[in-house]
């Protein structure tokens, strides 16, 4: 038996596929579409085959999307990968993340319809036989049933036959082998019984087995579609074609053929396909897809339009600056897809259990066949028991336990304005007992204003300094200084949590904390003399409500701020919090997080600034608003696309629910097998009953996962 690689894979080619993402190793990700995979046995075959090939750093399969994500050099040729998988009996094609079509759905539905129509007609003929038809009448009805059943079953069960043949050609045994054997055995025994004038034929059983297996795959796929990935939702919004200006002409071009430097034309109401720089005039855009904010945004000459933006005015022209997988929309799609293919410790447990489970199932089936053959001497009955055992014990439910929940949870969160970036974020968020907030930009929105006595030259220098920082105070100052042209600065340096320093006409100029500049003011500007800057702050919308929701969940809440104790105490009173720590810099934030962890707490850090990056990285889980500095968003596991702080509690609640559902799915899969295996081995389950039970278990796990939405 060592000639075969045994893998339990139920009716793999009879249903659309699932996909996987690799870990983030720094190399670009390629994706292959695997239309014939369906279970943990297939996942193991795909991943082990690809990882054995030179140049591949990682390969991860996502069962829900029937894709494998391969980490390899950008210019790698996927042809050898496809050939290697074909040699292992797995069909593979190059995949596009934006391609959400699946013609196999229509093919399976057509075969399901043929099997169902034929099954009902054969059942009607069987009623006459069950009612007492004998001799010539019974034989006639059997032959008519065979004339209907044989061509219908051979057509409808083609996906099973084809995949079983492919697996055997690759020296593998998958679940399509016993399924095909059961169908052919029922047809063959029926023809033999009819030819010999026997009382019993099994044409209706062959058709029923085919029908219910196909029906189970269709229903299972529909359940997965209901929990379909947010990446697919985004892909559906991505334009497929763009209008390119070629001299005086406008040409319709596939978005995939756009190149950097192309001039594109967009009418009002069009969705921007790639990143582009506005080359004429100004335009109002709806950027709610990326930010969650419904208010129009004004884009001026030279500003960047992002993929996913919708132009509210126009027409406009813009020069393409980013294409392909580097666009904002594609980047988000890749992040979401990686999160949905979550390979957490639970996923690893499911994979290990399925791999151990496969040989046990096959040995059990062989033992059942041998036992019943010895006890009864009936080869036909012994084969039926063995085939039923193989079918009923397929680890489909176990393979779906984690990815179905991950897809439903991350997709649901994205639709509510949270982008889950990390594939283990949900698992870590589920264990959180402490939440630490940065203050400025996360809970409060500051406004920084300059003294009225500041001269225009000084205001130009001040604006130039403010433009070098992503701190919320600096951004607000740029707005308050209005149309003043910024000065030219040299030797610009930003110090996290402190301020910005530069030179202007050979003189050092600074903007930042007063104690750094040498004054008693909270924020100051050094330009010759030191000038105090006035800061006013107010809570962001939803901040108070978000804090209250987290308190109701019983979480310990902390706020860290670089402000003085007076401002920290005022914020604490306004939010009803007792733990607001003042005068905290980047190092102190990191030490505070590590101190909480040393006491056994599982800490979630919520921050948006450069001075929060170290703390965000060190925390057990991290969340940043969509308006945060890019470095902060990169360090975060979850991005609040809409910036609404009250969604932090939503993320934690969903993560805890997903944790419970994964455990429940493991329990359901285990309970199913504890009941199903003894029934099959003891001969109480026919192949038809086994097909019904197997499909029901997969659908039950998927339905349970939908609760994570």
C-alpha positions in Angstrom: 0.0 0.0 0.0 3.0 2.3 0.2 2.6 2.9 -3.6 -0.3 5.2 -2.7 -0.4 8.5 -0.8 -3.7 8.2 1.0 -5.7 11.4 1.5 -9.3 11.8 2.5 -10.8 14.2 0.1 -14.6 14.1 -0.4 -15.8 14.7 -3.9 -13.1 17.3 -4.4 -13.8 18.2 -8.0 -17.5 18.4 -7.5 -17.3 21.8 -5.8 -15.5 25.1 -6.1 -12.2 25.5 -4.3 -10.5 27.2 -1.3 -7.4 29.1 -1.0 -4.5 29.8 1.3 -2.1 32.6 2.1 1.5 32.4 3.1 3.1 33.9 6.1 4.7 37.3 5.5 8.3 36.4 4.5 8.9 39.6 2.5 8.7 37.9 -0.9 5.8 38.7 -3.3 2.8 36.4 -3.2 1.6 34.4 -6.2 -1.8 32.7 -6.2 -3.0 29.6 -7.9 -6.6 28.6 -8.3 -7.3 25.0 -7.3 -10.8 24.1 -8.6 -10.7 20.4 -7.4 -9.6 20.6 -3.8 -12.1 20.2 -1.0 -10.5 18.9 2.3 -7.5 18.6 4.6 -6.0 15.8 2.6 -5.9 18.0 -0.5 -4.4 20.9 1.5 -1.6 18.7 2.8 -0.8 17.4 -0.7 -0.8 20.9 -2.2 1.3 22.5 0.5 3.9 19.6 0.7 4.2 19.4 -3.1 4.8 23.2 -3.5 7.2 23.5 -0.5 9.4 20.8 -1.9 10.0 22.9 -5.1 13.1 25.1 -5.4 12.5 28.9 -4.9 9.3 28.6 -2.9 9.6 29.9 0.6 6.0 29.2 1.7 2.7 27.8 0.4 -0.6 28.1 2.2 -4.0 26.9 1.1 -7.3 28.5 1.9 -10.1 25.9 1.7 -12.9 28.5 1.6 -11.6 30.2 -1.6 -9.9 27.2 -3.2 -6.6 29.1 -3.7 -3.0 28.6 -2.7 -0.8 31.6 -2.0 2.8 30.9 -2.8 5.7 33.1 -1.5 8.4 33.2 -4.2 10.4 35.7 -6.1 8.3 38.2 -8.1 9.5 37.0 -11.5 9.1 33.3 -10.7 7.4 31.2 -13.4 4.4 29.4 -11.9 4.4 26.8 -14.8 6.6 24.3 -12.9 4.3 24.6 -9.8 1.2 23.9 -11.9 3.0 20.9 -13.5 4.1 19.6 -10.1 0.6 19.8 -8.7 -0.8 18.1 -11.8 1.7 15.3 -11.1 0.2 15.0 -7.6 -3.3 14.8 -9.1 -4.3 18.4 -8.3 -5.6 20.7 -11.0 -4.2 24.3 -10.8 -4.4 27.5 -12.7 -2.9 31.0 -12.3 -5.3 33.0 -10.3 -6.2 36.7 -10.0 -7.5 37.9 -6.6 -10.1 40.0 -8.4 -11.4 37.0 -10.3 -14.5 36.0 -8.4 -16.2 34.0 -11.2 -16.6 30.3 -11.0 -18.1 28.5 -14.0 -18.0 25.2 -12.1 -21.1 26.4 -10.1 -23.2 26.2 -13.2 -21.7 22.9 -14.2 -22.4 21.3 -10.8 -26.0 22.7 -10.8 -26.6 21.2 -14.2 -25.3 17.8 -13.1 -27.4 18.1 -9.9 -30.5 18.8 -12.0 -30.0 15.8 -14.2 -29.3 13.5 -11.2 -32.4 14.8 -9.4 -34.7 14.4 -12.4 -33.5 10.9 -13.1 -33.7 9.9 -9.4 -37.3 11.0 -9.2 -38.3 9.0 -12.3 -36.5 5.9 -11.1 -38.2 6.3 -7.6 -41.6 6.3 -9.3 -40.8 3.1 -11.1 -39.5 1.6 -7.8 -42.8 2.3 -6.1 -44.5 -0.2 -8.5 -41.8 -2.8 -7.6 -42.2 -2.1 -3.9 -46.0 -2.4 -4.3 -45.7 -6.1 -5.4 -44.8 -6.1 -9.1 -43.3 -9.5 -10.0 -41.7 -11.5 -12.7 -41.9 -9.9 -16.2 -43.4 -6.6 -14.9 -40.7 -6.3 -12.3 -37.9 -7.0 -14.8 -39.4 -4.5 -17.3 -39.4 -1.7 -14.6 -35.9 -2.7 -13.7 -34.7 -2.4 -17.3 -36.5 1.0 -17.7 -34.9 2.2 -14.5 -31.5 1.1 -15.8 -32.0 2.9 -19.1 -32.6 6.1 -17.2 -30.1 5.6 -14.3 -27.0 4.5 -16.1 -26.5 7.4 -18.6 -27.8 9.9 -15.9 -25.4 8.6 -13.3 -22.4 8.4 -15.6 -23.0 12.1 -16.7 -23.8 13.5 -13.3 -21.0 11.7 -11.4 -18.3 12.7 -13.9 -16.6 15.1 -11.4 -16.2 12.2 -9.0 -15.0 9.8 -11.7 -12.5 12.3 -13.2 -11.0 13.2 -9.9 -10.7 9.6 -8.7 -8.9 8.7 -12.0 -6.6 11.6 -11.6 -5.8 10.7 -8.0 -5.1 7.1 -8.9 -2.9 8.2 -11.8 -0.9 10.2 -9.3 -0.7 7.2 -6.9 -3.0 8.7 -4.4 -6.3 7.6 -3.0 -8.8 10.3 -2.2 -12.5 10.2 -1.2 -13.6 10.3 -4.8 -12.2 6.8 -5.2 -14.7 5.1 -2.8 -17.5 7.4 -3.9 -16.9 6.4 -7.6 -16.6 2.8 -6.4 -20.0 3.0 -4.6 -21.8 4.5 -7.6 -20.3 2.0 -10.1 -20.9 -0.9 -7.7 -24.6 0.0 -7.3 -25.0 0.3 -11.1 -23.1 -2.9 -11.8 -24.9 -5.0 -9.1 -28.2 -3.6 -10.4 -27.5 -4.7 -14.0 -26.4 -8.1 -12.8 -29.5 -8.6 -10.6 -31.8 -7.4 -13.5 -30.1 -9.8 -16.0 -30.5 -12.7 -13.6 -34.2 -11.8 -12.9 -33.4 -10.9 -9.3 -35.8 -9.2 -7.0 -33.6 -6.3 -6.0 -31.8 -3.6 -8.1 -30.0 -0.5 -6.8 -30.5 2.0 -9.6 -32.3 4.4 -7.3 -29.5 4.1 -4.7 -26.8 5.0 -7.3 -28.7 8.1 -8.4 -29.6 9.1 -4.9 -26.0 8.8 -3.8 -24.9 11.0 -6.7 -27.7 13.5 -6.2 -27.1 14.0 -2.4 -23.3 14.2 -2.8 -23.7 16.9 -5.4 -26.4 18.7 -3.4 -24.2 18.7 -0.4 -21.4 20.3 -2.3 -23.7 23.0 -3.8 -25.2 23.8 -0.4 -21.8 23.9 1.2 -20.6 26.3 -1.4 -23.7 28.5 -1.0 -23.0 28.7 2.8 -19.4 29.7 2.1 -20.6 32.3 -0.4 -22.8 33.8 2.3 -19.7 34.1 4.4 -17.6 35.1 1.4 -14.5 37.1 1.9 -14.2 40.8 2.2 -11.4 40.5 -0.4 -14.0 39.3 -2.9 -16.4 42.1 -1.9 -13.5 44.6 -2.7 -12.6 42.8 -5.9 -16.2 43.2 -7.1 -15.7 47.0 -6.8 -12.5 47.1 -8.7 -12.9 48.5 -12.3 -11.9 46.2 -15.1 -11.3 48.8 -17.7 -10.0 52.4 -17.9 -10.0 55.1 -20.5 -6.5 56.0 -21.6 -5.6 59.2 -23.6 -3.5 58.4 -26.7 -2.8 61.8 -28.2 -6.3 63.2 -29.1 -7.9 59.7 -28.8 -9.5 57.9 -25.9 -9.0 54.2 -25.8 -10.6 51.6 -23.5 -7.9 49.5 -21.9 -7.9 46.7 -19.4 -6.8 48.0 -16.0 -4.2 45.2 -15.9 -2.5 46.7 -19.0 -2.1 50.2 -17.5 1.5 51.4 -17.0 3.0 54.1 -14.9 2.9 57.4 -16.8 -0.3 56.6 -18.7 -2.8 59.4 -18.9 -6.3 58.3 -17.9 -9.6 60.0 -18.3 -12.4 59.7 -15.8 -16.0 60.9 -16.0 -18.0 62.1 -13.0 -19.2 59.1 -11.0 -16.4 56.8 -12.2 -14.3 54.7 -9.8 -10.6 55.3 -9.9 -8.9 52.1 -11.0 -5.3 52.8 -9.9 -3.3 55.4 -8.0 -2.9 58.5 -10.2 -1.9 62.2 -9.9 -4.4 64.8 -10.9 -3.0 66.7 -13.8 -5.6 69.4 -14.3 -8.1 71.4 -12.1 -9.6 69.9 -8.9 -12.2 67.2 -8.1 -14.5 66.1 -5.3 -14.1 62.4 -4.5 -15.9 59.9 -2.3 -13.2 58.0 -0.4 -15.6 56.1 1.9 -14.5 52.7 0.6 -11.0 53.4 2.1 -11.7 55.7 5.0 -15.4 55.0 6.0 -16.0 58.8 5.9 -18.9 59.8 3.7 -18.0 63.5 3.4 -16.5 64.4 0.0 -12.8 65.1 -0.2 -11.3 67.8 -2.4 -8.4 66.7 -4.6 -6.3 69.6 -6.1 -3.8 69.7 -8.9 -0.9 67.4 -8.2 -2.7 65.5 -5.4 -3.1 61.7 -5.5 -6.3 59.9 -6.4 -6.4 56.4 -4.8 -7.8 53.2 -6.3 -11.4 52.9 -5.0 -12.1 56.6 -5.0 -15.3 57.7 -6.8 -15.2 61.0 -8.6 -18.2 63.2 -7.8 -17.3 65.9 -10.3 -15.6 65.7 -13.7 -14.4 64.8 -16.2 -10.8 64.8 -15.1 -7.4 63.6 -16.3 -4.7 62.0 -14.2 -1.3 60.4 -14.6 -0.9 56.8 -13.4 1.6 56.5 -10.5 1.0 53.0 -9.2 -0.4 49.9 -10.9 -1.0 46.2 -10.2 -0.6 44.7 -6.7 0.9 48.0 -5.3 -2.4 50.0 -5.5 -4.2 50.8 -2.3 -7.3 48.7 -3.2 -5.2 45.7 -4.1 -3.0 46.1 -1.0 -6.1 46.0 1.2 -7.5 43.0 -0.7 -4.2 41.1 -0.1 -4.3 42.0 3.6 -7.9 40.9 4.0 -7.2 37.7 2.1 -4.2 36.9 4.3 -6.3 37.5 7.4 -9.1 35.3 6.1 -6.7 32.4 5.5 -5.9 32.6 9.2 -3.3 29.9 10.0 -3.6 30.2 13.8 -2.7 27.6 16.3 -6.3 26.3 15.9 -5.8 25.9 12.2 -2.6 24.0 12.8 -4.4 21.8 15.3 -7.1 21.0 12.7 -4.5 20.2 10.0 -2.6 17.9 12.3 -5.7 16.2 13.4 -6.9 15.7 9.8 -3.5 14.3 8.8 -3.5 11.8 11.6 -7.2 11.0 11.0 -6.8 10.0 7.3 -4.8 6.8 7.7 -6.9 5.8 10.7 -10.1 6.1 8.6 -8.7 4.0 5.8 -7.5 1.3 8.1 -10.9 1.3 9.8 -12.6 0.9 6.5 -10.3 -2.0 5.5 -10.9 -3.7 8.9 -14.7 -3.3 8.5 -14.5 -4.9 5.0 -12.4 -7.8 6.3 -14.6 -8.3 9.3 -17.9 -8.3 7.5 -16.4 -10.6 4.8 -15.4 -13.1 7.4 -18.7 -13.0 9.2 -21.0 -13.0 6.3 -19.0 -14.2 3.3 -20.9 -11.6 1.3 -18.4 -9.5 -0.7 -21.0 -7.1 -1.9 -22.2 -6.3 1.6 -18.6 -6.0 3.0 -17.7 -3.6 0.2 -20.8 -1.5 0.9 -19.8 -1.2 4.6 -16.2 -0.3 3.8 -17.3 2.4 1.2 -19.9 3.8 3.6 -17.2 4.1 6.3 -14.8 6.0 4.0 -17.5 8.4 2.9 -19.1 9.1 6.3 -15.8 9.7 8.1 -14.3 12.3 5.7 -12.7 15.1 7.7 -14.4 17.9 5.8 -16.0 19.5 8.9 -12.6 19.5 10.7 -11.0 21.2 7.7 -13.6 23.9 7.7 -13.6 24.5 11.4 -11.1 27.4 11.4 -11.2 29.0 7.8 -15.0 29.2 7.7 -15.0 31.2 11.0 -12.1 33.3 10.0 -13.7 34.3 6.6 -17.0 35.1 8.3 -15.5 37.1 11.1 -13.0 39.2 9.1 -15.5 39.8 6.3 -18.1 40.9 8.9 -15.6 43.2 10.6 -14.5 44.8 7.3 -18.1 45.6 6.4 -18.4 47.4 9.7 -15.2 49.4 9.1 -12.4 47.3 10.6 -9.6 45.9 8.4 -8.0 42.8 10.0 -4.4 42.7 8.7 -2.9 39.9 10.7 -3.8 36.2 10.3 -3.6 35.6 14.0 -5.2 38.9 15.1 -8.6 37.4 16.0 -7.0 34.7 18.2 -4.9 37.3 20.1 -7.8 39.8 20.4 -9.9 37.0 22.0 -7.6 36.8 25.0 -7.4 40.6 25.7 -8.1 41.8 29.2 -6.4 45.2 29.2 -6.7 48.1 26.7 -4.2 50.9 26.5 -5.0 54.1 24.6 -2.8 56.8 23.2 -4.5 60.1 23.8 -3.9 62.7 21.0 -5.3 61.7 17.7 -6.8 58.5 19.1 -9.2 59.8 21.7 -8.9 63.5 21.2 -8.5 65.9 18.2 -6.2 68.8 18.9 -6.1 72.2 17.3 -2.8 74.1 17.5 -2.8 77.9 16.8 0.1 80.4 16.5 0.2 83.7 18.4 -1.3 86.7 16.5 2.0 88.6 17.0 4.0 86.1 15.0 5.3 87.7 11.7 4.6 86.3 8.3 8.2 85.1 7.8 8.0 83.2 11.1 4.6 81.8 10.1 6.2 80.5 6.9 8.9 78.7 8.9 6.4 77.4 11.4 4.2 75.9 8.6 7.2 74.3 6.9 8.1 72.6 10.2 4.6 71.5 10.8 4.4 70.0 7.3 7.3 67.7 8.1 5.4 65.8 10.8 2.4 63.5 10.8 1.5 64.4 14.4 -2.2 65.5 14.7 -1.1 68.8 16.2 1.2 69.5 13.2 -1.6 68.7 10.8 -4.0 71.0 12.6 -1.4 73.8 12.6 -1.0 73.5 8.8 -4.7 74.0 8.4 -4.9 77.0 10.7 -2.0 78.7 8.8 -4.1 78.6 5.7 -2.6 79.9 2.4 0.8 81.0 3.9 3.6 79.6 1.6 6.0 77.4 3.6 9.6 78.4 3.9 12.6 76.3 2.5 14.2 74.4 5.3 17.4 72.2 5.5 18.6 69.4 7.8 15.1 68.4 8.8 14.9 65.9 11.6 11.8 64.5 13.4 12.2 63.1 16.9 9.4 60.8 17.9 7.4 62.2 20.8 9.5 65.3 20.9 9.2 67.5 17.8 10.8 68.6 14.5 14.1 70.4 14.1 15.6 72.0 10.9 17.8 74.9 9.8 16.6 78.1 8.1 19.1 80.6 6.8 21.8 78.9 8.9 19.7 79.2 12.1 18.2 76.2 14.0 14.4 76.3 14.2 12.2 73.9 16.2 8.6 72.9 16.8 7.6 70.6 19.6 7.4 70.0 23.3 8.1 73.0 25.4 10.6 71.2 27.8 12.6 70.2 24.7 12.7 73.8 23.4 13.5 75.1 26.9 10.2 76.8 28.0 7.4 76.0 30.5 4.8 75.9 27.7 3.3 72.5 26.6 4.1 73.2 22.9 6.5 75.9 21.6 8.1 77.2 18.4 11.8 78.3 18.4 12.6 80.9 15.8 15.1 83.2 17.3 13.0 83.6 20.4 10.7 80.9 21.8 7.0 81.3 21.0 4.3 79.5 22.9 1.6 77.8 20.8 -1.9 77.4 22.1 -3.5 73.9 22.0 -7.1 73.2 22.4 -8.5 69.6 22.4 -11.9 67.9 22.3 -12.9 64.3 22.4 -13.4 62.6 19.1 -17.0 61.6 18.3 -17.7 58.2 19.8 -14.7 58.2 22.2 -16.8 58.4 25.3 -19.2 55.8 24.1 -16.3 53.5 23.1 -14.8 53.7 26.5 -18.1 53.0 28.2 -18.6 49.9 26.0 -15.1 48.5 26.9 -15.8 49.2 30.6 -19.0 47.2 30.4 -17.0 44.3 29.0 -15.0 44.3 32.2 -11.7 45.3 30.6 -9.0 47.3 32.4 -8.6 50.6 30.6 -5.5 52.9 30.6 -4.6 56.1 28.7 -1.0 57.2 28.1 -0.2 60.8 27.1 2.8 63.0 26.7 0.8 65.9 28.2 1.3 67.2 31.8 -0.5 65.8 34.8 -3.1 68.7 34.8 -4.3 67.8 31.3 -4.2 64.1 32.0 -6.3 64.5 35.1 -8.9 66.6 33.2 -9.1 63.9 30.5 -9.6 61.2 33.2 -12.5 63.1 34.7 -14.1 63.7 31.3 -13.9 60.0 30.4 -14.5 58.6 33.9 -11.1 56.8 34.0 -8.7 56.6 36.9 -5.6 55.4 35.1 -4.4 58.2 32.9 -0.6 58.4 32.8 1.0 61.8 32.0 4.5 62.8 30.6 4.9 59.5 28.8 7.3 59.2 25.8 7.9 56.4 23.3 10.2 54.5 25.7 7.9 54.9 28.6 4.9 53.7 26.6 6.9 50.6 25.6 8.0 50.0 29.3 4.4 50.4 30.5 3.1 47.8 28.0 5.8 45.4 29.0 5.1 46.0 32.7 1.5 45.0 32.2 2.5 41.9 30.3 4.9 40.9 33.0 2.0 40.9 35.4 0.2 38.4 33.2 -2.1 40.8 31.4 -3.0 40.4 27.7 -2.7 44.0 26.3 -4.3 45.7 23.4 -2.6 48.9 22.3 -4.6 51.5 20.4 -2.5 54.4 19.0 -1.8 56.4 15.9 1.5 58.2 16.2 5.2 57.6 15.5 5.7 57.6 19.2 3.2 54.7 19.5 4.9 52.3 17.0 7.1 50.5 19.6 4.2 50.0 22.0 1.9 48.8 19.2 4.6 46.3 18.2 5.1 45.0 21.7 1.5 44.7 22.7 -0.3 41.4 22.4 -2.6 43.0 19.8 -2.7 46.4 18.2 -5.3 48.7 16.6 -4.7 52.0 14.7 -7.2 54.4 13.2 -7.2 54.7 9.4 -5.9 58.3 9.7 -2.8 57.1 11.6 0.8 57.4 10.5 1.7 54.7 8.0 4.3 53.2 10.4 1.5 52.9 13.0 -0.9 51.2 10.6 1.9 48.8 9.6 2.5 47.8 13.2 -1.2 47.3 13.9 -3.1 44.1 13.6 -6.4 45.8 12.9 -7.0 49.2 11.2 -10.1 51.3 12.0 -10.9 52.3 8.5 -13.6 54.7 9.6 -11.6 55.9 12.6 -14.5 55.2 15.0 -13.1 54.3 18.4 -16.3 52.6 19.5 -15.5 49.9 17.0 -12.6 48.7 19.2 -15.2 46.9 21.4 -16.7 45.4 18.2 -13.3 43.9 17.3 -12.8 42.3 20.7 -16.4 41.0 20.9 -16.2 39.5 17.4 -12.8 37.9 18.2 -14.1 36.3 21.4 -17.2 35.0 19.5 -14.9 33.6 16.7 -12.8 31.8 19.4 -16.0 30.2 20.8 -17.2 29.2 17.4 -13.9 27.6 16.5 -14.0 25.5 19.6 -17.7 24.7 18.9 -16.8 23.6 15.4 -14.1 21.3 16.7 -16.7 19.9 19.1 -19.2 19.4 16.4 -16.7 17.6 14.1 -15.6 15.4 17.0 -19.2 14.6 18.0 -20.1 13.8 14.4 -17.2 11.3 14.1 -17.9 9.7 17.4 -21.4 8.9 16.2 -20.7 8.3 12.5 -17.8 5.9 12.7 -19.5 3.2 14.9 -22.7 3.4 12.8 -20.7 2.9 9.6 -18.5 0.1 10.8 -21.5 -1.8 12.3 -23.2 -1.7 9.0 -26.1 0.7 9.9 -25.2 3.3 7.3 -25.5 2.7 3.5 -23.3 4.7 1.1 -26.4 6.9 0.5 -26.8 7.6 4.2 -23.0 8.2 4.5 -23.3 10.9 1.7 -26.1 12.6 3.5 -24.3 12.6 6.8 -21.0 13.8 5.4 -22.7 16.7 3.6 -24.8 17.6 6.7 -21.7 17.8 8.9 -19.9 20.2 6.6 -23.0 22.4 6.2 -23.6 22.4 10.0 -20.0 23.7 10.7 -20.3 26.4 8.0 -23.7 27.5 9.3 -22.3 27.8 12.8 -19.4 29.8 11.4 -21.8 32.3 9.9 -22.7 33.5 13.4 -19.3 35.3 13.4 -20.6 37.8 10.9 
